[in-house]
């Protein structure tokens, strides 16, 4: 049973890089838009939360151009640090969690 939505862990192999100016995410070894993979409306989490990994933040996917390229709606939920060849996860989290401070890295690491 999913904790947040229909699916907490949508297929998310490979790594991603983000162009902050264009909001375009480019993946390597990704399968965006394929069955069981990232779709429009899903939430993409850049980096790893907790466990010593680097966490950059979350964003909502607003468009899929190909299996290796998608567009996010905003960088407001991201740290501003360069995202290059980063691990990522995709889920169907409710969109309000992207900017809700209850779901930020600070809360996770404070546990």
C-alpha positions, 0 to 999 in steps of 0.5 A: 500500500502506498503511503502518499499516493498511488505509487511511492516509488515510480521507476527511476533508474539512471541519473539526472542533470538540471538546467535551472534556466530552462527547467529541463531535466536531462537523464542518462539511463532513464525511461521517462514517460514509459509505462511504470516510469515518470509521468506528468504530474509526478514528483521528482526528488533530486538526490538522496534524503538522509543517510549521508546523501546529498538532497537537492529538493523536489519538483513537479514534472510538467512535461515529458519530451522523451525517455531522457528529457522532462520539464519541471514546473518550478525550482522553488522546492530545490536548493539552488545547488548544481544538479549534475549526474545526480541520483533521483526518485520519482513518486506520486506524492501529493503536489502540496508536499513539494513546498511544505516544510513538514516534508523537507530534509531538515525534518527527515534528518532531525528524526 
